Amino acid sequence: MLAYTYIDKGRFELREKPRPVLQDPRDAIVRVTLSSICTSDLHIKHGSVPRAVPGITVGHEMVGVVEEVGPAITTLRPGDRVAVNVETFCGECYFCRHGYVNNCTSPHGGWALGCRIDGGQAPYVRVPFADCGLTPIPSSVTDEQALFVGDVLATGYWAARISDIRPDDTVLIIGAGPTGVCALLCAMLKRPRHIVVCEELAWRRRFVADRYPGVTVVGAAECRGIVDGLSGRGGADVVMEVAGGRDTFSMAWQCARPNGLVTVVALYDEPQLLPLPSMYGKNLTFKTGGVDGCDCAEILRLIAAGQIDTTPLITHRFALSDIDRAYSLFESRADGVMKVAVDCSC
């Protein structure tokens, strides 16, 4: 089979590889129907993920159909349509039992697919701990509707959940890329009084403004003044930092009201300054870290109920055989691209 492979820094190629086989009783083999490209894939390409293993098949955003299951798997069977979780987790260690699956202590735990073991930009993928990492897709939900459940949408849902959003809150979301939009969709479920989205790219501002008319969309220069005016409390009750830009962490805590909450979802290329003398009197609470992607079944239930729809994020579609062009488009942010869907059957 052809699989998109990490060769070395700056170089991915379609390579011929054998179809994966079961290696553990809790494995499953999934026939990948749709895959997508994540910014984390670009980080691997750029050499900024040291744990990424050259020679692996990349890709961790995918849906597919179960082809085989190991003898320990009782919750899945061949033919099941499934969303694949970005995280590999055992479900048995202390952290998994408390819902902190990002910190699974198994040697195979954490972000493995498409990083340390072969991922899903290929026709088939082996999924360890499949009874935890695969979630059946309801029959009423399409592959495109479910494509982002295991990663970018799970991140947005987790961010909204840990932000403890209340109906009287003013919520600021910094960043309107795919993760920012997913965080927005999940924050909207909480029905706060105001939601403000801050984004520098004009075409992303238009994307949000055209689809979510109840949301206030602003650029960085006007953000703090508008948030202050809407909240009447000296800043946002909740700030969700999803952008990871050079100045966005600073913007996040400065735009939060005293005793507010700042949830940092973003990944940064450089260390961020925590100027405690300046922020001391604000009494802020920070929440930060990697997504705990253990809400996939609930997310799929919300999709089936029509309460979340991420299909507008799919702005471009490609065949696996044309994935080089998909990466070029996604990396350049050209043509209004938000997310791509890659058909792994061709």
C-alpha positions in Angstrom: 0.0 0.0 0.0 1.1 3.6 -0.5 1.7 5.5 2.8 2.8 9.1 3.3 6.1 8.7 5.1 8.4 10.9 7.2 11.8 10.6 5.5 13.8 13.2 7.2 13.6 16.9 8.1 11.6 18.8 5.5 10.8 15.7 3.5 7.6 13.5 3.3 7.0 11.0 0.5 4.5 8.5 -0.6 6.2 5.1 -0.1 5.2 1.6 -0.7 4.7 -0.3 2.6 3.2 -3.6 3.7 -0.3 -3.6 5.1 -0.2 -3.5 8.9 -0.9 -6.6 10.9 -2.1 -7.2 14.5 0.8 -7.1 17.0 -1.1 -7.2 20.3 -4.4 -8.7 21.6 -5.8 -5.2 22.0 -4.9 -4.0 18.5 -7.3 -3.4 15.7 -6.6 -2.8 12.0 -8.7 0.0 10.5 -9.3 0.6 6.8 -8.9 4.4 6.6 -11.6 6.1 4.6 -10.8 9.7 5.3 -7.7 11.4 6.8 -6.7 15.0 7.3 -3.6 17.1 7.9 -2.9 18.7 11.3 -0.5 21.5 12.1 1.3 18.9 14.2 2.1 17.0 11.0 3.8 20.1 9.8 5.8 20.3 13.0 7.1 16.8 12.3 8.0 17.9 8.7 9.9 20.9 10.0 11.9 18.7 12.5 10.4 20.3 15.6 9.0 17.0 17.1 12.1 15.2 18.4 10.2 12.1 19.3 8.9 11.6 15.8 10.5 8.5 14.2 11.8 8.8 10.6 10.2 6.1 8.4 6.8 6.3 10.1 3.6 6.9 8.2 2.3 10.3 9.3 -1.2 11.3 10.1 -3.4 11.1 13.2 -6.7 12.6 12.2 -8.8 9.9 10.5 -12.0 7.8 10.4 -12.4 4.4 8.9 -13.8 0.9 9.1 -12.6 -1.9 11.4 -11.1 -4.7 9.4 -9.6 -6.9 12.1 -9.5 -7.0 15.9 -7.3 -8.7 18.4 -8.6 -11.5 20.7 -8.9 -9.1 23.7 -11.2 -6.7 21.9 -14.9 -7.3 22.7 -16.4 -3.9 22.1 -15.6 -3.7 18.4 -16.1 -5.9 15.4 -15.1 -5.9 11.7 -17.4 -3.6 9.7 -17.7 -1.0 12.5 -17.2 2.6 11.3 -15.0 4.3 13.8 -13.4 7.6 14.7 -9.7 7.2 15.7 -8.4 9.0 18.7 -5.2 11.0 18.4 -4.1 9.6 21.8 -3.1 6.0 22.5 -4.2 5.2 26.1 -4.5 2.0 28.1 -7.6 2.9 30.1 -6.2 1.2 33.2 -3.5 3.4 34.8 -4.1 6.1 37.4 -4.2 8.9 34.8 -6.5 7.1 32.4 -8.9 6.1 35.2 -9.2 9.8 36.2 -9.7 11.0 32.6 -6.2 12.3 32.1 -5.6 10.1 29.1 -2.9 12.4 27.7 -0.7 11.3 30.6 -1.2 7.5 30.1 1.8 5.7 31.7 1.9 2.9 29.1 5.1 2.9 27.0 2.7 3.1 24.0 0.6 5.9 25.6 0.2 9.5 24.4 0.6 10.7 20.9 1.9 7.6 19.1 0.0 7.4 15.8 1.7 9.2 13.1 4.6 10.2 15.4 6.2 7.1 17.0 4.2 4.4 15.1 2.6 4.4 11.7 -0.3 6.7 11.3 -3.3 7.1 9.0 -2.3 8.9 5.9 -2.5 5.5 4.3 -5.2 2.9 3.3 -4.7 1.0 6.6 -3.6 1.7 10.1 -2.9 -0.4 13.2 -4.4 1.1 16.4 -3.1 -0.1 19.8 -5.5 -0.2 22.7 -8.3 -0.1 20.2 -11.0 -0.6 22.8 -10.0 2.8 24.1 -8.8 4.6 21.0 -11.7 3.8 18.6 -15.2 5.2 18.9 -18.1 3.8 16.9 -19.7 6.4 14.6 -23.5 6.5 14.7 -25.1 5.5 11.5 -26.6 8.9 11.0 -23.2 10.6 11.1 -21.1 10.8 7.9 -17.4 10.3 7.7 -16.9 14.0 7.0 -18.9 14.9 10.0 -16.8 12.6 12.2 -13.4 13.4 10.7 -12.2 15.7 13.4 -13.7 14.0 16.4 -10.5 12.3 17.6 -8.2 15.3 17.5 -9.0 18.9 16.7 -12.7 18.7 17.8 -11.7 16.7 20.9 -9.3 19.6 21.7 -12.0 22.2 21.3 -14.4 20.2 23.5 -11.8 19.6 26.2 -10.8 23.3 26.2 -14.4 24.4 26.7 -15.0 21.7 29.3 -12.1 22.7 31.5 -12.9 26.4 31.1 -16.0 26.1 33.3 -18.0 28.5 31.1 -21.1 29.9 32.7 -24.2 31.6 31.2 -23.2 35.1 32.4 -19.7 34.9 31.1 -17.9 36.8 28.4 -15.6 34.4 26.6 -12.6 35.4 24.5 -11.2 32.9 22.0 -7.8 33.9 20.6 -7.3 32.3 17.2 -9.7 31.3 14.4 -7.8 28.5 12.9 -9.4 25.0 12.9 -8.8 24.4 16.6 -10.1 27.9 17.4 -13.3 27.2 15.4 -13.7 23.9 17.2 -13.3 25.6 20.6 -15.8 28.2 19.5 -18.4 25.5 18.5 -18.0 23.9 21.9 -18.0 27.1 23.8 -21.3 28.0 22.1 -22.8 24.8 23.6 -22.4 26.5 27.0 -24.4 29.6 25.9 -22.3 32.3 27.5 -23.6 35.9 27.4 -20.9 37.0 24.9 -18.3 35.2 22.7 -15.5 37.2 21.1 -13.1 35.7 18.6 -9.8 37.5 17.9 -8.0 36.7 14.7 -5.5 38.6 12.6 -6.1 37.0 9.2 -9.0 38.7 7.5 -10.2 35.6 5.6 -10.5 33.7 8.9 -12.4 36.5 10.4 -14.8 36.4 7.5 -15.1 32.6 7.9 -16.3 33.0 11.5 -18.4 36.1 10.9 -20.3 34.6 7.9 -21.2 31.3 9.8 -21.7 32.4 13.4 -23.5 35.7 13.4 -24.0 35.8 17.2 -20.2 35.9 17.7 -18.2 39.2 17.9 -15.1 38.9 15.6 -12.2 41.3 16.1 -8.6 41.9 15.2 -5.8 42.1 17.8 -5.6 45.9 17.9 -9.2 46.4 19.0 -9.6 43.2 21.0 -9.0 44.4 24.5 -11.3 47.5 24.2 -14.2 45.5 22.8 -13.9 42.7 25.4 -13.8 45.3 28.2 -16.9 47.0 26.8 -18.9 43.8 26.4 -18.0 42.4 29.8 -18.2 45.4 32.0 -15.8 43.6 34.4 -12.4 44.8 33.2 -11.9 41.9 30.8 -13.2 38.5 29.8 -14.3 36.0 32.4 -12.7 33.2 30.3 -9.9 33.4 27.8 -9.1 30.5 25.5 -5.7 30.9 23.9 -5.7 28.8 20.8 -3.4 30.7 18.4 0.1 30.2 19.8 1.5 33.3 18.2 4.4 35.4 19.4 2.2 37.8 21.4 -1.0 35.9 22.0 -0.1 34.5 25.4 0.5 38.1 26.7 -2.8 39.1 25.1 -4.6 36.3 26.8 -3.8 37.2 30.4 -4.0 41.0 29.7 -7.6 40.5 28.3 -8.7 38.4 31.3 -10.6 40.2 34.0 -9.3 40.1 37.6 -9.9 36.6 39.0 -10.5 35.3 35.5 -9.6 32.0 33.9 -7.1 31.6 31.1 -7.1 28.3 29.3 -4.0 27.7 27.1 -4.6 25.2 24.3 -2.0 26.6 21.9 1.4 25.2 21.2 4.3 27.7 21.1 7.6 27.6 19.2 9.3 29.6 21.9 9.1 29.9 25.7 6.5 32.3 27.0 7.1 34.9 29.7 5.0 34.7 32.9 5.4 38.3 34.3 4.2 37.6 37.8 4.8 41.1 39.2 2.6 42.6 36.4 -0.2 40.1 36.7 0.0 39.5 40.5 -3.0 41.6 41.5 -5.2 40.0 38.8 -5.5 36.7 40.7 -5.7 34.7 37.5 -6.2 31.0 37.2 -4.3 29.3 34.3 -5.2 25.9 32.8 -2.9 24.4 30.2 -1.7 21.2 28.6 -2.4 18.6 26.0 -5.9 17.5 25.2 -7.4 14.7 27.2 -9.3 13.1 24.3 -11.7 10.9 26.3 -15.0 12.6 25.2 -15.3 11.2 21.7 -18.5 9.3 22.3 -20.2 12.4 23.7 -18.9 14.5 20.8 -20.4 12.0 18.3 -23.7 12.1 20.2 -23.7 15.9 19.9 -22.9 15.7 16.2 -25.7 13.1 15.6 -28.1 15.5 17.5 -27.2 18.4 15.2 -25.5 20.4 17.9 -22.0 20.4 16.5 -21.1 20.6 12.8 -17.5 20.9 11.7 -18.0 20.1 8.0 -17.6 23.8 7.0 -14.0 23.4 8.1 -13.4 21.0 5.2 -12.6 23.5 2.5 -10.6 21.3 0.2 -10.6 17.6 -0.8 -7.8 15.4 -2.2 -7.0 11.8 -3.1 -4.2 10.2 -1.2 -2.3 10.0 -4.4 -2.4 13.8 -4.5 -1.4 14.4 -0.9 1.8 16.3 -1.7 -0.5 19.1 -3.2 -2.7 18.9 -0.1 0.2 19.5 2.2 1.5 22.4 0.0 -1.9 24.1 0.2 -2.4 23.6 3.9 1.1 24.8 4.8 0.8 27.9 2.6 -2.7 28.7 4.0 -3.6 29.6 0.4 -7.0 29.7 -1.2 -8.8 30.1 2.1 -7.9 26.6 3.3 -9.0 25.6 6.8 -8.8 21.8 6.7 -8.4 19.2 4.0 -10.1 15.8 3.7 -7.9 13.1 2.1 -9.6 10.1 0.5 -7.3 7.2 1.4 -9.0 4.8 -1.0 -7.4 6.4 -4.0 
